[in-house]
């Protein structure tokens, strides 16, 4: 579902750093924020290095990525956060990694798959939604959707392609 032009839902959820993260705080600090729904799976692993490189390339230009894991896991939230910590440490994640255990953030963004990107401006308006790029393999990438959108936003230029259908694995929802 395309949410371009809508305000992103506010959230206040824990991170692996044992802090509570509030979207409003990020909006005051950054011109561009990429909220990326990720999970501890191969689907995310295929894109993780590219996300880390984007954070490295734009991190000093009023930009940040916020990774959010909204998958349902049968383990307790404490165990889930520990597994996320290990995942982040093993892969060198260089951006905030948060846990949406009640899945309200994913529902608010209308996220269905991971990885799935929502690029926000400092007002919290969704300016790009979709894929990180056009290929699962980094060697095959021809279109850098997220990277190009961030560069345009930071340059205060128009984002040429503001929506691409995300590709990944379905978010695992809590049993009803």
One Martini backbone bead per residue (centre of mass of N, CA, C, O) as a GRO file, in nm:
protein
  176
    1UNK     BB    1   0.094   0.038   0.025
    2UNK     BB    2   0.067   0.367  -0.049
    3UNK     BB    3   0.217   0.650   0.169
    4UNK     BB    4   0.262   0.895   0.018
    5UNK     BB    5   0.236   1.202   0.209
    6UNK     BB    6   0.226   1.084   0.476
    7UNK     BB    7   0.227   1.046   0.801
    8UNK     BB    8   0.409   0.914   1.027
    9UNK     BB    9   0.405   0.712   1.277
   10UNK     BB   10   0.444   0.727   1.590
   11UNK     BB   11   0.715   0.629   1.821
   12UNK     BB   12   0.796   0.407   2.121
   13UNK     BB   13   1.089   0.207   2.132
   14UNK     BB   14   1.308  -0.037   2.175
   15UNK     BB   15   1.651  -0.105   2.192
   16UNK     BB   16   1.961  -0.264   2.199
   17UNK     BB   17   2.066  -0.013   2.393
   18UNK     BB   18   1.831   0.022   2.621
   19UNK     BB   19   1.658   0.228   2.471
   20UNK     BB   20   1.421   0.472   2.401
   21UNK     BB   21   1.258   0.534   2.091
   22UNK     BB   22   1.174   0.847   1.926
   23UNK     BB   23   1.075   0.991   1.645
   24UNK     BB   24   1.078   1.291   1.734
   25UNK     BB   25   1.385   1.301   1.793
   26UNK     BB   26   1.475   1.248   1.502
   27UNK     BB   27   1.329   1.490   1.369
   28UNK     BB   28   1.513   1.704   1.525
   29UNK     BB   29   1.804   1.586   1.402
   30UNK     BB   30   1.683   1.519   1.105
   31UNK     BB   31   1.616   1.542   0.754
   32UNK     BB   32   1.661   1.219   0.727
   33UNK     BB   33   1.459   0.909   0.749
   34UNK     BB   34   1.509   0.555   0.759
   35UNK     BB   35   1.261   0.326   0.775
   36UNK     BB   36   1.348  -0.020   0.844
   37UNK     BB   37   1.223  -0.327   0.783
   38UNK     BB   38   1.358  -0.591   0.972
   39UNK     BB   39   1.526  -0.913   0.997
   40UNK     BB   40   1.650  -1.238   1.108
   41UNK     BB   41   1.737  -1.288   0.786
   42UNK     BB   42   1.828  -1.342   0.461
   43UNK     BB   43   1.675  -1.104   0.340
   44UNK     BB   44   1.839  -0.895   0.502
   45UNK     BB   45   2.132  -0.986   0.452
   46UNK     BB   46   2.136  -0.898   0.144
   47UNK     BB   47   2.112  -0.569   0.249
   48UNK     BB   48   2.292  -0.476   0.491
   49UNK     BB   49   2.550  -0.356   0.360
   50UNK     BB   50   2.399  -0.131   0.210
   51UNK     BB   51   2.288   0.009   0.460
   52UNK     BB   52   2.560   0.064   0.594
   53UNK     BB   53   2.670   0.238   0.360
   54UNK     BB   54   2.455   0.455   0.371
   55UNK     BB   55   2.518   0.543   0.658
   56UNK     BB   56   2.811   0.622   0.601
   57UNK     BB   57   2.753   0.830   0.360
   58UNK     BB   58   2.505   1.006   0.533
   59UNK     BB   59   2.553   1.041   0.854
   60UNK     BB   60   2.691   1.349   0.817
   61UNK     BB   61   2.388   1.459   0.672
   62UNK     BB   62   2.122   1.437   0.840
   63UNK     BB   63   2.120   1.107   0.869
   64UNK     BB   64   1.910   0.805   0.921
   65UNK     BB   65   1.878   0.484   1.029
   66UNK     BB   66   1.593   0.269   1.118
   67UNK     BB   67   1.571  -0.036   1.264
   68UNK     BB   68   1.290  -0.273   1.243
   69UNK     BB   69   1.153  -0.536   1.443
   70UNK     BB   70   0.819  -0.702   1.388
   71UNK     BB   71   0.839  -0.979   1.441
   72UNK     BB   72   0.723  -1.275   1.538
   73UNK     BB   73   0.817  -1.429   1.850
   74UNK     BB   74   0.802  -1.680   2.093
   75UNK     BB   75   0.977  -1.530   2.253
   76UNK     BB   76   1.074  -1.317   2.455
   77UNK     BB   77   1.161  -0.993   2.453
   78UNK     BB   78   1.436  -1.032   2.586
   79UNK     BB   79   1.533  -1.256   2.393
   80UNK     BB   80   1.495  -1.094   2.134
   81UNK     BB   81   1.696  -0.869   2.198
   82UNK     BB   82   1.940  -1.056   2.226
   83UNK     BB   83   1.928  -1.158   1.934
   84UNK     BB   84   1.963  -0.878   1.809
   85UNK     BB   85   2.235  -0.812   1.930
   86UNK     BB   86   2.384  -1.046   1.795
   87UNK     BB   87   2.316  -0.974   1.506
   88UNK     BB   88   2.446  -0.691   1.511
   89UNK     BB   89   2.729  -0.781   1.593
   90UNK     BB   90   2.785  -0.989   1.361
   91UNK     BB   91   2.713  -0.740   1.131
   92UNK     BB   92   2.768  -0.434   1.211
   93UNK     BB   93   2.555  -0.248   1.301
   94UNK     BB   94   2.520   0.132   1.235
   95UNK     BB   95   2.224   0.143   1.360
   96UNK     BB   96   1.935   0.161   1.483
   97UNK     BB   97   1.778  -0.116   1.675
   98UNK     BB   98   1.441  -0.216   1.689
   99UNK     BB   99   1.148  -0.319   1.892
  100UNK     BB  100   0.819  -0.443   1.770
  101UNK     BB  101   0.640  -0.648   1.961
  102UNK     BB  102   0.328  -0.540   1.897
  103UNK     BB  103   0.322  -0.421   1.584
  104UNK     BB  104   0.230  -0.113   1.560
  105UNK     BB  105   0.432   0.009   1.362
  106UNK     BB  106   0.379  -0.168   1.117
  107UNK     BB  107   0.077  -0.101   1.103
  108UNK     BB  108   0.109   0.209   1.074
  109UNK     BB  109   0.285   0.172   0.799
  110UNK     BB  110   0.187  -0.088   0.638
  111UNK     BB  111   0.365  -0.325   0.670
  112UNK     BB  112   0.459  -0.654   0.505
  113UNK     BB  113   0.774  -0.638   0.455
  114UNK     BB  114   1.115  -0.777   0.452
  115UNK     BB  115   1.240  -0.532   0.334
  116UNK     BB  116   1.124  -0.193   0.427
  117UNK     BB  117   1.087   0.148   0.312
  118UNK     BB  118   1.086   0.478   0.491
  119UNK     BB  119   1.111   0.808   0.386
  120UNK     BB  120   1.176   1.088   0.592
  121UNK     BB  121   1.115   1.384   0.700
  122UNK     BB  122   1.121   1.623   0.957
  123UNK     BB  123   0.790   1.608   0.955
  124UNK     BB  124   0.709   1.291   0.881
  125UNK     BB  125   0.709   1.253   0.579
  126UNK     BB  126   0.647   1.042   0.321
  127UNK     BB  127   0.878   1.024   0.027
  128UNK     BB  128   0.955   0.713   0.047
  129UNK     BB  129   0.870   0.378  -0.086
  130UNK     BB  130   1.032   0.045  -0.042
  131UNK     BB  131   1.311  -0.019  -0.187
  132UNK     BB  132   1.651  -0.014  -0.193
  133UNK     BB  133   1.664  -0.182  -0.465
  134UNK     BB  134   1.681  -0.396  -0.775
  135UNK     BB  135   1.852  -0.618  -0.595
  136UNK     BB  136   1.978  -0.883  -0.418
  137UNK     BB  137   2.242  -0.837  -0.562
  138UNK     BB  138   2.489  -0.611  -0.558
  139UNK     BB  139   2.608  -0.670  -0.851
  140UNK     BB  140   2.300  -0.610  -0.990
  141UNK     BB  141   2.279  -0.315  -0.944
  142UNK     BB  142   2.103  -0.022  -1.103
  143UNK     BB  143   1.898   0.076  -0.874
  144UNK     BB  144   1.909   0.343  -0.615
  145UNK     BB  145   1.649   0.431  -0.450
  146UNK     BB  146   1.735   0.524  -0.168
  147UNK     BB  147   1.992   0.682  -0.228
  148UNK     BB  148   1.858   0.884  -0.429
  149UNK     BB  149   1.645   0.992  -0.227
  150UNK     BB  150   1.837   1.105  -0.019
  151UNK     BB  151   1.996   1.296  -0.200
  152UNK     BB  152   1.753   1.466  -0.281
  153UNK     BB  153   1.656   1.553  -0.002
  154UNK     BB  154   1.930   1.691   0.089
  155UNK     BB  155   1.908   1.884  -0.182
  156UNK     BB  156   1.609   1.976  -0.221
  157UNK     BB  157   1.485   1.767  -0.417
  158UNK     BB  158   1.331   1.572  -0.628
  159UNK     BB  159   1.181   1.269  -0.621
  160UNK     BB  160   1.153   1.063  -0.883
  161UNK     BB  161   1.105   0.784  -0.711
  162UNK     BB  162   0.861   0.722  -0.450
  163UNK     BB  163   0.781   0.420  -0.563
  164UNK     BB  164   0.823   0.077  -0.455
  165UNK     BB  165   0.789  -0.249  -0.445
  166UNK     BB  166   0.837  -0.453  -0.206
  167UNK     BB  167   1.098  -0.700  -0.133
  168UNK     BB  168   1.043  -1.013   0.048
  169UNK     BB  169   0.936  -1.099   0.353
  170UNK     BB  170   0.698  -1.170   0.550
  171UNK     BB  171   0.555  -1.066   0.811
  172UNK     BB  172   0.525  -1.194   1.130
  173UNK     BB  173   0.233  -1.254   1.288
  174UNK     BB  174   0.048  -1.257   1.544
  175UNK     BB  175  -0.150  -1.458   1.685
  176UNK     BB  176  -0.507  -1.448   1.736
   0.00000   0.00000   0.00000
